[in-house]
Amino acid sequence: MTHLDYAEPEAPVIAGVKGDWEMVIGLEVHAQITSQAKLFSGASTAFGAEPNANVSFVDAGMPGMLPVVNEYCIEQAVRTGLGLKAAINLNSAFDRKNYFYPDLPQGYQISQLYHPLVGAGEVIVDMGPGLARRVRIERIHVEQDAGKSIHDMDPALSFVDLNRTGVALMEIVSRPDIRGPEEAAAYVTKLRQILRYLGTCDGNMQEGSLRADVNVSVRPAGSDALGTRCEIKNMNSMRFIQAAINFEARRQIAILEDGGSIDQETRLFSPDRGETRPMRSKEEAHDYRYFPCPDLLPLTIEQAWVDGIAASLPELPDEKKARFVREYGVTEYDAGVLTAERAAADFFEDVARGRDGKAAANWVVNALFGRLNKQGLGIADSPVTAAQLGGVLDLIAAGDISGKIAKDLFEILWAEGGDPAAIVDTRGMRQVTDEAAIEAVIDQVIADNPAQVEKARVNPKLAGWFVGQVMKATGGKANPQAVNTLVARKLGL
């Protein structure tokens, strides 16, 4: 899908008591940069370590400890910006965002407010055949994460784990271009897909590698004005994002229709209750007393360095999807399924290269992905390799096995592995193509069923019954095309 061949979907409308309303949604997605070390220290970013095991003196805010920028984290952020078709600012700077949290040892967060590393970009979000929403990216700034407060280990005490403190984050800030909960989830899904293709964030929402702050406001349908927004913090589930937006929009509509006004505030979503609740009044930038970080010089990068990163970018999902449709003749739907994950797309290409693309897509999407999903496995865990599946397709194309035999062969490969051609030979699965042998079976079936013969000559559609009997008699090994041709000839159809 390109910028030229889609239309934007109409904004969904919520019917209120006094009129129709429209949602306006923007997201701030916090994506943990894939890096072995933190943004300003050499401490590990490994998930699942013992509490406070991955903490350096810099992370702990010890006196005299100065931050040093991790160049690889900056490279990953630039790579992300390029992948989102965003402007890369060769001159950027870090600021201190001052606020107190128990799990923020320094008493401030090093972030970028005034001069972010990445400027305006975009994400094209598929919303159906021929429909897509263009969501503008306002900026991406690089910042350090805070730690984690733990309140459920003791009835009277709270604990602090600083392992996440100082981990590099990209805050990807969208414009308020999203118009519904489904679009919001689709946007996060598409953004996650791009980040995973780029290798800049693993997108693991369960581990907190990707989470979103969702800004929601409502306005009368057809209005261009922006209403007062409320921010729902730390959403880490597509389902919860949609539920929170639905609840929050209806809450605001009820207040406005009752003559009230919306207070700009930060809210939390309770999955158990399915509702949002106030957390604190919404701060503005001046509430955090931002000022340039005195411990870090402005960040200057070279255009040649950016160009080198751009040259190393992989083929991204939209381009890959369009190429699959063009080169392999697959449907847009199948292309979307095949390119959802980079590893799955690579697997398909290994199967399809030099073979019938549509047949390859059918086997990968339906047989392989269907079986993987049923057993809760990822493509990396597939018992059937691309080479093995390609071997099955080669046997079908050569007429050595039928579609039915191919399904049996797939089951053997799934359970036992092995070389497809060798299995076919050792187990006697090769398709019978000898017309004389097939004719002998057909003659026997016809001789045994004279009444069916008369019916088939009156109603030629009943010839399929004879085809089925022949396939059954040959254990499914007879060439179906030859059987159909010979049955028709023998019955005089």
Summary of the structure (lengths in Angstrom):
residues: 493
radius of gyration: 30.0
end to end distance: 47.6
largest distance: 99.3
contacts: 1550
relative contact order: 0.10
helix: 40%
strand: 21%
